[in-house]
Amino acid sequence: LMVYPAFLAAQTAPAASGDKIGVVDIQQAIMDTGEGKQAIQDLQKKYQPRETEIQQRQQDIQQLQQQIQKQMTTLSADEQRRMSHELQEKQTVLQRLEQDAQSSFQYDRDSVMRQLGQKMVTVINQYASTHGFALVIDGSQVPVYYAAKGVDITPEIVKLYNSSHPAQAAAAGGAATGPKTPAKPKP
């Protein structure tokens, strides 16, 4: 509780001395850079074969389920058990493939985000010191209940990052869509 009043005093002090406070959404900034867009495209290309395999296995399972349902009355008890066992094995293999794909994708995505994040922090530090910021916080990590216009510096950070890393930014081309992965909540 003693820190909170000091924090409030610190918030009013920069305005009096001309220093500024900025908010940046570092994850969004990374995703908006040319390198971030290119990284997402590269991950999509890398994981497309796995996604295709998963979709094919899902279709195979659906076909087997339909076959079992259609032939339930005409199949012998042994054949029903065999087909049910085959269905269960296929579902288990599919579940493992989905888990492995999700785990691998998350590892690769986290590695890319960490690498780009290190560069982004350098750019944020450069921007903050150049533009007289006393404090820059990540709005995606710390709850920000109110921020005045001009406090969100994410667009400026993205521009500075892209100008600092032009070769990677130029290679990205257009905007990328989000990665296609098995259903998983956003981290």
C-alpha positions as CSV (number, residue, x, y, z in Angstrom):
1,L,0.0,0.0,0.0
2,M,2.9,2.3,0.6
3,V,4.1,1.8,-3.0
4,Y,0.7,2.8,-4.5
5,P,0.8,6.5,-3.3
6,A,4.4,6.7,-4.5
7,F,3.3,5.3,-7.9
8,L,0.5,8.0,-8.1
9,A,3.0,10.7,-7.2
10,A,5.3,9.4,-9.9
11,Q,2.5,9.6,-12.4
12,T,2.0,13.3,-11.7
13,A,5.7,14.1,-11.6
14,P,6.5,13.5,-15.3
15,A,3.9,16.0,-16.4
16,A,5.4,18.7,-14.2
17,S,9.0,18.0,-15.4
18,G,8.0,17.5,-19.1
19,D,8.6,13.7,-19.1
20,K,6.0,11.5,-20.6
21,I,4.4,8.1,-19.9
22,G,3.7,5.8,-22.8
23,V,1.7,2.7,-23.3
24,V,2.6,0.1,-25.9
25,D,1.0,-3.2,-26.8
26,I,4.2,-5.1,-27.5
27,Q,2.5,-8.3,-28.8
28,Q,0.4,-6.2,-31.3
29,A,3.5,-4.2,-32.2
30,I,5.4,-7.3,-33.0
31,M,2.6,-8.7,-35.1
32,D,2.2,-5.4,-37.0
33,T,5.9,-5.3,-38.0
34,G,7.1,-6.6,-41.3
35,E,9.2,-9.2,-39.6
36,G,6.2,-10.3,-37.4
37,K,3.9,-10.7,-40.5
38,Q,6.6,-12.6,-42.3
39,A,7.1,-14.9,-39.2
40,I,3.4,-15.7,-39.1
41,Q,3.4,-16.5,-42.8
42,D,6.5,-18.8,-42.4
43,L,4.8,-20.6,-39.5
44,Q,1.7,-21.1,-41.5
45,K,3.7,-22.6,-44.3
46,K,5.6,-24.8,-41.9
47,Y,2.5,-26.2,-40.2
48,Q,0.2,-26.5,-43.2
49,P,1.2,-30.1,-44.0
50,R,0.4,-31.1,-40.4
51,E,-2.9,-29.3,-40.6
52,T,-3.7,-31.1,-43.8
53,E,-2.9,-34.4,-42.2
54,I,-5.1,-33.7,-39.2
55,Q,-8.0,-32.7,-41.4
56,Q,-7.6,-35.9,-43.5
57,R,-7.6,-38.0,-40.3
58,Q,-10.7,-36.2,-39.1
59,Q,-12.4,-37.0,-42.3
60,D,-11.3,-40.7,-42.1
61,I,-12.8,-40.9,-38.5
62,Q,-16.1,-39.3,-39.7
63,Q,-16.3,-41.8,-42.5
64,L,-15.7,-44.7,-40.2
65,Q,-18.3,-43.4,-37.7
66,Q,-20.8,-43.1,-40.5
67,Q,-20.0,-46.6,-41.7
68,I,-20.4,-48.1,-38.3
69,Q,-23.8,-46.3,-37.8
70,K,-25.1,-47.4,-41.2
71,Q,-24.1,-51.0,-40.8
72,M,-24.8,-51.4,-37.0
73,T,-27.7,-53.7,-37.5
74,T,-26.1,-55.9,-40.2
75,L,-22.6,-56.3,-38.6
76,S,-21.7,-59.2,-36.4
77,A,-20.7,-58.5,-32.8
78,D,-17.1,-59.3,-33.6
79,E,-17.1,-57.0,-36.6
80,Q,-18.7,-54.2,-34.5
81,R,-16.0,-54.6,-31.8
82,R,-13.2,-54.6,-34.4
83,M,-14.6,-51.4,-36.1
84,S,-15.1,-49.7,-32.8
85,H,-11.6,-50.6,-31.7
86,E,-10.3,-49.2,-35.1
87,L,-12.3,-46.0,-34.5
88,Q,-10.9,-45.6,-31.0
89,E,-7.3,-46.1,-32.2
90,K,-7.8,-43.5,-35.0
91,Q,-9.2,-41.0,-32.5
92,T,-6.3,-41.6,-30.2
93,V,-3.7,-41.1,-33.0
94,L,-5.6,-37.9,-34.1
95,Q,-5.6,-36.5,-30.5
96,R,-1.8,-37.1,-30.2
97,L,-1.1,-35.5,-33.6
98,E,-3.2,-32.5,-32.6
99,Q,-1.4,-32.2,-29.3
100,D,2.1,-32.6,-30.9
101,A,1.2,-30.0,-33.6
102,Q,-0.1,-27.5,-31.0
103,S,3.0,-28.0,-28.8
104,S,5.4,-27.6,-31.7
105,F,3.6,-24.6,-33.0
106,Q,3.5,-22.9,-29.6
107,Y,7.3,-23.6,-29.1
108,D,8.1,-22.1,-32.5
109,R,5.8,-19.2,-32.1
110,D,7.2,-18.4,-28.6
111,S,10.7,-18.6,-30.0
112,V,9.9,-16.1,-32.8
113,M,8.1,-13.8,-30.3
114,R,11.0,-13.9,-27.9
115,Q,13.5,-13.2,-30.7
116,L,11.4,-10.3,-32.1
117,G,10.6,-9.1,-28.6
118,Q,14.2,-8.6,-27.8
119,K,14.6,-6.4,-30.9
120,M,11.3,-4.6,-30.0
121,V,12.5,-3.8,-26.5
122,T,15.6,-2.2,-28.0
123,V,13.5,-0.1,-30.3
124,I,11.2,0.9,-27.4
125,N,14.1,2.0,-25.3
126,Q,15.5,4.0,-28.2
127,Y,12.1,5.6,-28.9
128,A,11.5,6.4,-25.2
129,S,14.9,8.0,-24.6
130,T,14.7,10.0,-27.8
131,H,11.2,11.3,-27.1
132,G,11.5,12.1,-23.4
133,F,9.5,9.3,-21.9
134,A,10.0,8.6,-18.3
135,L,8.0,5.4,-18.4
136,V,6.7,3.0,-21.1
137,I,4.5,0.1,-20.0
138,D,3.1,-2.8,-21.9
139,G,-0.6,-2.3,-21.9
140,S,-1.2,-6.0,-22.7
141,Q,0.5,-7.1,-19.5
142,V,-0.6,-4.4,-17.1
143,P,-4.2,-3.3,-16.8
144,V,-4.6,0.2,-18.1
145,Y,-8.0,1.6,-17.2
146,Y,-7.5,4.9,-18.8
147,A,-4.9,6.4,-21.2
148,A,-5.1,9.8,-22.7
149,K,-4.8,10.2,-26.5
150,G,-1.3,10.1,-27.6
151,V,-0.1,7.9,-24.7
152,D,-0.4,4.7,-26.9
153,I,2.8,4.7,-28.8
154,T,2.4,1.3,-30.5
155,P,2.1,2.7,-34.1
156,E,5.2,4.8,-33.7
157,I,7.1,1.9,-32.3
158,V,6.1,-0.3,-35.3
159,K,7.2,2.4,-37.7
160,L,10.6,2.8,-35.9
161,Y,11.0,-1.0,-35.8
162,N,10.3,-1.4,-39.5
163,S,12.7,1.5,-40.3
164,S,15.4,-0.1,-38.1
165,H,14.9,-3.5,-39.8
166,P,13.9,-2.6,-43.4
167,A,15.1,-5.8,-45.2
168,Q,12.8,-8.0,-43.1
169,A,10.0,-5.5,-43.3
170,A,10.1,-5.2,-47.1
171,A,10.0,-9.0,-47.5
172,A,6.7,-9.3,-45.7
173,G,4.6,-7.9,-48.5
174,G,1.0,-7.7,-47.3
175,A,-0.7,-8.4,-44.0
176,A,-0.8,-11.9,-42.8
177,T,-3.8,-13.7,-41.2
178,G,-3.5,-15.4,-37.8
179,P,-2.0,-18.8,-37.6
180,K,-4.2,-21.8,-38.2
181,T,-3.8,-24.2,-35.3
182,P,-6.0,-26.6,-33.4
183,A,-8.4,-24.7,-31.1
184,K,-6.5,-23.2,-28.3
185,P,-7.1,-20.0,-26.3
186,K,-4.9,-17.0,-27.0
187,P,-2.0,-16.8,-24.6
